[in-house]
Amino acid sequence: MQWLALLVGLIIGSFLNVCIYRIPKGESVAFPPSHCPVCGNKIKWYENIPVFSYIFILKGKCSECKGSISVQYPVVEFITGILFYIFFLRFGLGIFGIKYLIFICLLVVGIWVDFTHYYIPDRISLSIFIIGIMTSFFTIGFEKSVLGAGSFALFYIVLYGFGESFGYEVMGFGDVKLAMGIGAMVGYFNLYQVFMFLNIAFVLGAIIGVGLILLKRKTRKDIMPFGPYIAIAGLVIGYLS
Ligand SMILES: [Zn+2]
């Protein structure tokens, strides 16, 4: 069964790629079918097998115009597949399991859009929040969900407000909304959990930020999105809860 979860994750990852590409452009995620962003060539079914096609059939290039296809595609498929596998083993297919599979999908899209476009779509944060609140009645309870939204967001609201009052952006308001959604989804259990949520995000952000500067991929003046680390922290805390 967990292999089926992996397979479903890979296929859904393929759809998430479409969302990541089209949501920032305001395009429909359903139509038209997948095509090469360079020449518009329609992707054939055997070129659309997650991870496999990219490596063995397309070898990273469009079959028609030989334009290179971003490595994002197989990476997102692979990550979604692995996360489905891990969370399925942990939660099974009950309402908890389904809730977390949706959570994974929304976070994967949010992470990638933030990495590439430096913002987290409201549709993503708001969906996480609403699904968190709605499923709470059958899982963790409404109270835990609301307390989670408040406590997970509190620190980011303070940081955001602090930055605003000094006239520079420490934290985007998108980060506040994302943290709030994650809190509603995961729920408040104790202060230690909230502390871990903040810590994982900041430690990851610091390590990767310093790493990118050392590798000269970024300078200290570059924008560095923080949403991805909040999202990863949310996945870790969700898994452990
Ligand atoms: Zn092409």
py3Dmol code that shows the C-alpha trace and the ligand (Angstrom):
import py3Dmol

protein = """\
ATOM      1  CA  MET A   1       0.000   0.000   0.000  1.00  0.00           C
ATOM      2  CA  GLN A   2       2.795   2.467   0.809  1.00  0.00           C
ATOM      3  CA  TRP A   3       4.159   1.921  -2.704  1.00  0.00           C
ATOM      4  CA  LEU A   4       0.800   2.908  -4.076  1.00  0.00           C
ATOM      5  CA  ALA A   5       1.010   6.067  -1.923  1.00  0.00           C
ATOM      6  CA  LEU A   6       4.431   6.764  -3.455  1.00  0.00           C
ATOM      7  CA  LEU A   7       3.058   6.286  -6.968  1.00  0.00           C
ATOM      8  CA  VAL A   8       0.036   8.512  -6.321  1.00  0.00           C
ATOM      9  CA  GLY A   9       2.407  11.110  -4.836  1.00  0.00           C
ATOM     10  CA  LEU A  10       4.566  11.060  -7.984  1.00  0.00           C
ATOM     11  CA  ILE A  11       1.529  11.541 -10.226  1.00  0.00           C
ATOM     12  CA  ILE A  12       0.096  14.326  -8.046  1.00  0.00           C
ATOM     13  CA  GLY A  13       3.576  15.901  -7.966  1.00  0.00           C
ATOM     14  CA  SER A  14       3.340  16.112 -11.734  1.00  0.00           C
ATOM     15  CA  PHE A  15       0.084  18.074 -11.389  1.00  0.00           C
ATOM     16  CA  LEU A  16       1.628  20.307  -8.687  1.00  0.00           C
ATOM     17  CA  ASN A  17       4.280  21.289 -11.240  1.00  0.00           C
ATOM     18  CA  VAL A  18       1.496  22.602 -13.448  1.00  0.00           C
ATOM     19  CA  CYS A  19       0.102  24.579 -10.476  1.00  0.00           C
ATOM     20  CA  ILE A  20       3.548  26.007  -9.619  1.00  0.00           C
ATOM     21  CA  TYR A  21       4.028  27.123 -13.204  1.00  0.00           C
ATOM     22  CA  ARG A  22       0.548  28.526 -13.805  1.00  0.00           C
ATOM     23  CA  ILE A  23      -0.747  29.948 -10.490  1.00  0.00           C
ATOM     24  CA  PRO A  24       1.730  32.889 -10.431  1.00  0.00           C
ATOM     25  CA  LYS A  25       0.645  33.718 -14.004  1.00  0.00           C
ATOM     26  CA  GLY A  26      -3.016  33.609 -13.061  1.00  0.00           C
ATOM     27  CA  GLU A  27      -3.648  30.814 -15.597  1.00  0.00           C
ATOM     28  CA  SER A  28      -6.066  27.909 -15.240  1.00  0.00           C
ATOM     29  CA  VAL A  29      -4.458  24.770 -13.815  1.00  0.00           C
ATOM     30  CA  ALA A  30      -6.839  22.505 -15.758  1.00  0.00           C
ATOM     31  CA  PHE A  31      -6.567  23.798 -19.358  1.00  0.00           C
ATOM     32  CA  PRO A  32      -4.808  23.595 -21.737  1.00  0.00           C
ATOM     33  CA  PRO A  33      -2.977  20.259 -21.295  1.00  0.00           C
ATOM     34  CA  SER A  34       0.760  20.262 -20.493  1.00  0.00           C
ATOM     35  CA  HIS A  35       2.945  21.783 -23.172  1.00  0.00           C
ATOM     36  CA  CYS A  36       6.551  22.889 -23.641  1.00  0.00           C
ATOM     37  CA  PRO A  37       6.910  26.465 -22.300  1.00  0.00           C
ATOM     38  CA  VAL A  38       9.325  27.294 -25.149  1.00  0.00           C
ATOM     39  CA  CYS A  39       7.710  25.932 -28.346  1.00  0.00           C
ATOM     40  CA  GLY A  40       4.205  25.042 -27.125  1.00  0.00           C
ATOM     41  CA  ASN A  41       4.604  21.409 -28.189  1.00  0.00           C
ATOM     42  CA  LYS A  42       2.008  19.216 -26.459  1.00  0.00           C
ATOM     43  CA  ILE A  43       3.617  16.746 -24.028  1.00  0.00           C
ATOM     44  CA  LYS A  44       2.843  13.148 -25.063  1.00  0.00           C
ATOM     45  CA  TRP A  45       1.679  10.696 -22.402  1.00  0.00           C
ATOM     46  CA  TYR A  46       4.927   8.710 -22.390  1.00  0.00           C
ATOM     47  CA  GLU A  47       6.870  11.937 -21.907  1.00  0.00           C
ATOM     48  CA  ASN A  48       4.747  12.703 -18.874  1.00  0.00           C
ATOM     49  CA  ILE A  49       5.602   9.742 -16.629  1.00  0.00           C
ATOM     50  CA  PRO A  50       6.806  11.310 -13.360  1.00  0.00           C
ATOM     51  CA  VAL A  51      10.605  11.413 -12.849  1.00  0.00           C
ATOM     52  CA  PHE A  52      11.154   8.523 -15.335  1.00  0.00           C
ATOM     53  CA  SER A  53      10.380  10.473 -18.527  1.00  0.00           C
ATOM     54  CA  TYR A  54      12.566  13.395 -17.541  1.00  0.00           C
ATOM     55  CA  ILE A  55      15.588  11.199 -16.916  1.00  0.00           C
ATOM     56  CA  PHE A  56      15.238   8.487 -19.558  1.00  0.00           C
ATOM     57  CA  ILE A  57      13.073   9.815 -22.393  1.00  0.00           C
ATOM     58  CA  LEU A  58      13.408  13.598 -22.477  1.00  0.00           C
ATOM     59  CA  LYS A  59      16.832  13.755 -20.774  1.00  0.00           C
ATOM     60  CA  GLY A  60      15.951  17.254 -19.586  1.00  0.00           C
ATOM     61  CA  LYS A  61      15.056  18.568 -23.064  1.00  0.00           C
ATOM     62  CA  CYS A  62      11.848  19.123 -25.021  1.00  0.00           C
ATOM     63  CA  SER A  63      11.486  16.377 -27.654  1.00  0.00           C
ATOM     64  CA  GLU A  64      10.493  18.944 -30.295  1.00  0.00           C
ATOM     65  CA  CYS A  65      12.594  22.097 -29.853  1.00  0.00           C
ATOM     66  CA  LYS A  66      15.343  20.674 -27.565  1.00  0.00           C
ATOM     67  CA  GLY A  67      14.779  23.599 -25.198  1.00  0.00           C
ATOM     68  CA  SER A  68      15.870  22.598 -21.702  1.00  0.00           C
ATOM     69  CA  ILE A  69      13.181  21.654 -19.190  1.00  0.00           C
ATOM     70  CA  SER A  70      13.729  22.776 -15.608  1.00  0.00           C
ATOM     71  CA  VAL A  71      14.998  20.167 -13.159  1.00  0.00           C
ATOM     72  CA  GLN A  72      12.201  21.485 -10.919  1.00  0.00           C
ATOM     73  CA  TYR A  73       9.793  19.040 -12.607  1.00  0.00           C
ATOM     74  CA  PRO A  74      11.341  15.717 -11.526  1.00  0.00           C
ATOM     75  CA  VAL A  75      12.447  17.195  -8.182  1.00  0.00           C
ATOM     76  CA  VAL A  76       8.903  18.294  -7.236  1.00  0.00           C
ATOM     77  CA  GLU A  77       7.514  14.916  -8.364  1.00  0.00           C
ATOM     78  CA  PHE A  78      10.111  13.030  -6.353  1.00  0.00           C
ATOM     79  CA  ILE A  79       9.627  15.120  -3.191  1.00  0.00           C
ATOM     80  CA  THR A  80       5.826  14.810  -3.366  1.00  0.00           C
ATOM     81  CA  GLY A  81       6.105  11.035  -3.861  1.00  0.00           C
ATOM     82  CA  ILE A  82       8.456  10.610  -0.890  1.00  0.00           C
ATOM     83  CA  LEU A  83       6.306  12.826   1.373  1.00  0.00           C
ATOM     84  CA  PHE A  84       3.171  10.841   0.443  1.00  0.00           C
ATOM     85  CA  TYR A  85       5.036   7.631   1.270  1.00  0.00           C
ATOM     86  CA  ILE A  86       6.286   8.891   4.653  1.00  0.00           C
ATOM     87  CA  PHE A  87       2.979  10.475   5.762  1.00  0.00           C
ATOM     88  CA  PHE A  88       0.970   7.475   4.592  1.00  0.00           C
ATOM     89  CA  LEU A  89       3.112   5.192   6.778  1.00  0.00           C
ATOM     90  CA  ARG A  90       2.582   7.565   9.707  1.00  0.00           C
ATOM     91  CA  PHE A  91      -1.142   8.378   9.404  1.00  0.00           C
ATOM     92  CA  GLY A  92      -2.690   5.782   7.074  1.00  0.00           C
ATOM     93  CA  LEU A  93      -5.720   6.707   5.027  1.00  0.00           C
ATOM     94  CA  GLY A  94      -8.134   7.988   7.689  1.00  0.00           C
ATOM     95  CA  ILE A  95      -9.227  11.598   7.868  1.00  0.00           C
ATOM     96  CA  PHE A  96      -5.857  12.466   9.478  1.00  0.00           C
ATOM     97  CA  GLY A  97      -4.050  10.883   6.546  1.00  0.00           C
ATOM     98  CA  ILE A  98      -6.158  12.600   3.879  1.00  0.00           C
ATOM     99  CA  LYS A  99      -5.828  15.938   5.653  1.00  0.00           C
ATOM    100  CA  TYR A 100      -2.045  15.673   5.693  1.00  0.00           C
ATOM    101  CA  LEU A 101      -1.834  14.579   2.043  1.00  0.00           C
ATOM    102  CA  ILE A 102      -3.724  17.757   1.070  1.00  0.00           C
ATOM    103  CA  PHE A 103      -1.455  19.719   3.430  1.00  0.00           C
ATOM    104  CA  ILE A 104       1.609  18.315   1.614  1.00  0.00           C
ATOM    105  CA  CYS A 105       0.258  19.313  -1.816  1.00  0.00           C
ATOM    106  CA  LEU A 106      -0.488  22.885  -0.755  1.00  0.00           C
ATOM    107  CA  LEU A 107       2.872  23.301   0.973  1.00  0.00           C
ATOM    108  CA  VAL A 108       4.878  21.919  -1.970  1.00  0.00           C
ATOM    109  CA  VAL A 109       3.240  24.476  -4.286  1.00  0.00           C
ATOM    110  CA  GLY A 110       3.714  27.265  -1.712  1.00  0.00           C
ATOM    111  CA  ILE A 111       7.386  26.401  -1.179  1.00  0.00           C
ATOM    112  CA  TRP A 112       8.194  26.463  -4.891  1.00  0.00           C
ATOM    113  CA  VAL A 113       6.271  29.598  -5.751  1.00  0.00           C
ATOM    114  CA  ASP A 114       7.997  31.383  -2.854  1.00  0.00           C
ATOM    115  CA  PHE A 115      11.434  30.151  -3.961  1.00  0.00           C
ATOM    116  CA  THR A 116      10.887  31.282  -7.551  1.00  0.00           C
ATOM    117  CA  HIS A 117       8.563  34.296  -7.231  1.00  0.00           C
ATOM    118  CA  TYR A 118       9.205  35.459  -3.651  1.00  0.00           C
ATOM    119  CA  TYR A 119       5.626  35.339  -2.466  1.00  0.00           C
ATOM    120  CA  ILE A 120       3.191  32.775  -1.100  1.00  0.00           C
ATOM    121  CA  PRO A 121      -0.143  32.841  -2.946  1.00  0.00           C
ATOM    122  CA  ASP A 122      -3.046  33.741  -0.627  1.00  0.00           C
ATOM    123  CA  ARG A 123      -4.992  30.891  -2.195  1.00  0.00           C
ATOM    124  CA  ILE A 124      -2.444  28.485  -0.688  1.00  0.00           C
ATOM    125  CA  SER A 125      -2.293  29.908   2.864  1.00  0.00           C
ATOM    126  CA  LEU A 126      -6.040  30.438   3.012  1.00  0.00           C
ATOM    127  CA  SER A 127      -6.766  26.894   1.757  1.00  0.00           C
ATOM    128  CA  ILE A 128      -4.467  25.430   4.412  1.00  0.00           C
ATOM    129  CA  PHE A 129      -6.206  27.524   7.079  1.00  0.00           C
ATOM    130  CA  ILE A 130      -9.752  26.618   5.984  1.00  0.00           C
ATOM    131  CA  ILE A 131      -9.021  22.894   5.560  1.00  0.00           C
ATOM    132  CA  GLY A 132      -7.265  22.932   8.953  1.00  0.00           C
ATOM    133  CA  ILE A 133     -10.298  24.472  10.682  1.00  0.00           C
ATOM    134  CA  MET A 134     -12.831  22.290   8.830  1.00  0.00           C
ATOM    135  CA  THR A 135     -11.070  18.980   9.470  1.00  0.00           C
ATOM    136  CA  SER A 136     -10.374  19.918  13.106  1.00  0.00           C
ATOM    137  CA  PHE A 137     -13.953  18.909  14.049  1.00  0.00           C
ATOM    138  CA  PHE A 138     -13.094  15.296  13.094  1.00  0.00           C
ATOM    139  CA  THR A 139      -9.461  15.272  14.192  1.00  0.00           C
ATOM    140  CA  ILE A 140      -7.787  17.524  16.764  1.00  0.00           C
ATOM    141  CA  GLY A 141     -10.806  19.603  17.784  1.00  0.00           C
ATOM    142  CA  PHE A 142     -11.784  23.170  16.905  1.00  0.00           C
ATOM    143  CA  GLU A 143     -10.145  24.723  19.957  1.00  0.00           C
ATOM    144  CA  LYS A 144      -6.696  23.247  19.265  1.00  0.00           C
ATOM    145  CA  SER A 145      -6.955  24.372  15.649  1.00  0.00           C
ATOM    146  CA  VAL A 146      -7.807  27.999  16.498  1.00  0.00           C
ATOM    147  CA  LEU A 147      -5.163  28.115  19.238  1.00  0.00           C
ATOM    148  CA  GLY A 148      -2.657  26.666  16.759  1.00  0.00           C
ATOM    149  CA  ALA A 149      -3.438  29.347  14.184  1.00  0.00           C
ATOM    150  CA  GLY A 150      -2.960  32.072  16.814  1.00  0.00           C
ATOM    151  CA  SER A 151       0.134  30.710  18.511  1.00  0.00           C
ATOM    152  CA  PHE A 152       1.994  29.712  15.325  1.00  0.00           C
ATOM    153  CA  ALA A 153       1.350  33.116  13.778  1.00  0.00           C
ATOM    154  CA  LEU A 154       1.989  35.227  16.889  1.00  0.00           C
ATOM    155  CA  PHE A 155       5.768  35.367  16.668  1.00  0.00           C
ATOM    156  CA  TYR A 156       5.664  36.202  12.945  1.00  0.00           C
ATOM    157  CA  ILE A 157       3.087  38.942  13.520  1.00  0.00           C
ATOM    158  CA  VAL A 158       5.369  40.477  16.155  1.00  0.00           C
ATOM    159  CA  LEU A 159       8.393  40.277  13.831  1.00  0.00           C
ATOM    160  CA  TYR A 160       6.357  41.720  10.974  1.00  0.00           C
ATOM    161  CA  GLY A 161       5.030  44.576  13.119  1.00  0.00           C
ATOM    162  CA  PHE A 162       8.525  45.249  14.444  1.00  0.00           C
ATOM    163  CA  GLY A 163       9.896  45.531  10.909  1.00  0.00           C
ATOM    164  CA  GLU A 164       7.037  47.767   9.764  1.00  0.00           C
ATOM    165  CA  SER A 165       7.537  50.198  12.627  1.00  0.00           C
ATOM    166  CA  PHE A 166      11.251  50.517  11.788  1.00  0.00           C
ATOM    167  CA  GLY A 167      10.484  50.882   8.113  1.00  0.00           C
ATOM    168  CA  TYR A 168      12.058  47.748   6.713  1.00  0.00           C
ATOM    169  CA  GLU A 169      10.797  44.290   6.020  1.00  0.00           C
ATOM    170  CA  VAL A 170      12.058  41.639   8.448  1.00  0.00           C
ATOM    171  CA  MET A 171       9.231  39.284   7.624  1.00  0.00           C
ATOM    172  CA  GLY A 172       6.608  39.444   4.863  1.00  0.00           C
ATOM    173  CA  PHE A 173       2.947  39.388   5.770  1.00  0.00           C
ATOM    174  CA  GLY A 174       2.668  36.282   3.554  1.00  0.00           C
ATOM    175  CA  ASP A 175       4.785  34.457   6.134  1.00  0.00           C
ATOM    176  CA  VAL A 176       2.310  35.421   8.878  1.00  0.00           C
ATOM    177  CA  LYS A 177      -0.612  34.013   6.860  1.00  0.00           C
ATOM    178  CA  LEU A 178       1.257  30.819   6.073  1.00  0.00           C
ATOM    179  CA  ALA A 179       2.206  30.259   9.737  1.00  0.00           C
ATOM    180  CA  MET A 180      -1.424  30.866  10.706  1.00  0.00           C
ATOM    181  CA  GLY A 181      -2.652  28.266   8.197  1.00  0.00           C
ATOM    182  CA  ILE A 182      -0.093  25.716   9.373  1.00  0.00           C
ATOM    183  CA  GLY A 183      -1.117  26.322  13.004  1.00  0.00           C
ATOM    184  CA  ALA A 184      -4.781  25.705  12.134  1.00  0.00           C
ATOM    185  CA  MET A 185      -3.807  22.488  10.348  1.00  0.00           C
ATOM    186  CA  VAL A 186      -1.414  21.067  12.955  1.00  0.00           C
ATOM    187  CA  GLY A 187      -3.078  22.491  16.078  1.00  0.00           C
ATOM    188  CA  TYR A 188      -1.690  23.755  19.359  1.00  0.00           C
ATOM    189  CA  PHE A 189      -0.491  21.074  21.780  1.00  0.00           C
ATOM    190  CA  ASN A 190       2.064  22.776  24.027  1.00  0.00           C
ATOM    191  CA  LEU A 191       4.575  25.626  24.080  1.00  0.00           C
ATOM    192  CA  TYR A 192       7.434  23.282  23.299  1.00  0.00           C
ATOM    193  CA  GLN A 193       5.764  22.391  19.992  1.00  0.00           C
ATOM    194  CA  VAL A 194       5.423  26.081  19.026  1.00  0.00           C
ATOM    195  CA  PHE A 195       9.029  26.672  20.061  1.00  0.00           C
ATOM    196  CA  MET A 196      10.161  23.747  17.865  1.00  0.00           C
ATOM    197  CA  PHE A 197       8.122  25.078  14.936  1.00  0.00           C
ATOM    198  CA  LEU A 198       9.899  28.451  15.148  1.00  0.00           C
ATOM    199  CA  ASN A 199      13.302  26.891  15.757  1.00  0.00           C
ATOM    200  CA  ILE A 200      13.245  24.494  12.825  1.00  0.00           C
ATOM    201  CA  ALA A 201      12.340  27.336  10.462  1.00  0.00           C
ATOM    202  CA  PHE A 202      15.030  29.694  11.742  1.00  0.00           C
ATOM    203  CA  VAL A 203      17.804  27.108  11.973  1.00  0.00           C
ATOM    204  CA  LEU A 204      17.040  25.853   8.437  1.00  0.00           C
ATOM    205  CA  GLY A 205      16.776  29.408   7.110  1.00  0.00           C
ATOM    206  CA  ALA A 206      20.097  30.357   8.713  1.00  0.00           C
ATOM    207  CA  ILE A 207      21.964  27.270   7.496  1.00  0.00           C
ATOM    208  CA  ILE A 208      20.688  27.500   3.915  1.00  0.00           C
ATOM    209  CA  GLY A 209      20.983  31.305   3.792  1.00  0.00           C
ATOM    210  CA  VAL A 210      24.609  31.264   4.984  1.00  0.00           C
ATOM    211  CA  GLY A 211      25.310  28.286   2.692  1.00  0.00           C
ATOM    212  CA  LEU A 212      24.024  30.160  -0.368  1.00  0.00           C
ATOM    213  CA  ILE A 213      26.126  33.224   0.521  1.00  0.00           C
ATOM    214  CA  LEU A 214      29.246  31.078   1.025  1.00  0.00           C
ATOM    215  CA  LEU A 215      28.606  29.334  -2.292  1.00  0.00           C
ATOM    216  CA  LYS A 216      28.242  32.829  -3.791  1.00  0.00           C
ATOM    217  CA  ARG A 217      24.817  31.907  -5.167  1.00  0.00           C
ATOM    218  CA  LYS A 218      23.358  34.848  -3.234  1.00  0.00           C
ATOM    219  CA  THR A 219      24.676  38.010  -1.628  1.00  0.00           C
ATOM    220  CA  ARG A 220      23.518  39.461   1.670  1.00  0.00           C
ATOM    221  CA  LYS A 221      21.442  42.007  -0.236  1.00  0.00           C
ATOM    222  CA  ASP A 222      19.404  39.427  -2.177  1.00  0.00           C
ATOM    223  CA  ILE A 223      15.825  38.651  -1.257  1.00  0.00           C
ATOM    224  CA  MET A 224      15.720  35.333   0.527  1.00  0.00           C
ATOM    225  CA  PRO A 225      12.262  33.870   0.873  1.00  0.00           C
ATOM    226  CA  PHE A 226      11.482  32.575   4.350  1.00  0.00           C
ATOM    227  CA  GLY A 227       8.167  30.844   3.549  1.00  0.00           C
ATOM    228  CA  PRO A 228       9.815  27.566   2.451  1.00  0.00           C
ATOM    229  CA  TYR A 229      11.417  27.111   5.882  1.00  0.00           C
ATOM    230  CA  ILE A 230       8.126  27.845   7.648  1.00  0.00           C
ATOM    231  CA  ALA A 231       6.494  25.258   5.384  1.00  0.00           C
ATOM    232  CA  ILE A 232       9.172  22.620   6.053  1.00  0.00           C
ATOM    233  CA  ALA A 233       8.897  23.285   9.808  1.00  0.00           C
ATOM    234  CA  GLY A 234       5.122  22.793   9.443  1.00  0.00           C
ATOM    235  CA  LEU A 235       5.629  19.417   7.757  1.00  0.00           C
ATOM    236  CA  VAL A 236       8.026  18.254  10.474  1.00  0.00           C
ATOM    237  CA  ILE A 237       5.729  19.383  13.308  1.00  0.00           C
ATOM    238  CA  GLY A 238       2.713  17.863  11.532  1.00  0.00           C
ATOM    239  CA  TYR A 239       4.510  14.550  11.153  1.00  0.00           C
ATOM    240  CA  LEU A 240       5.513  14.506  14.830  1.00  0.00           C
ATOM    241  CA  SER A 241       2.119  15.569  16.175  1.00  0.00           C
TER     242      SER A 241
END
"""
ligand_1 = """\
1
ZN
Zn 9.708 22.687 -26.944
"""
view = py3Dmol.view(width=600, height=400)
view.addModel(protein, "pdb")
view.setStyle({"model": 0}, {"cartoon": {"style": "trace"}})
view.addModel(ligand_1, "xyz")
view.setStyle({"model": 1}, {"stick": {}})
view.zoomTo()
view.show()
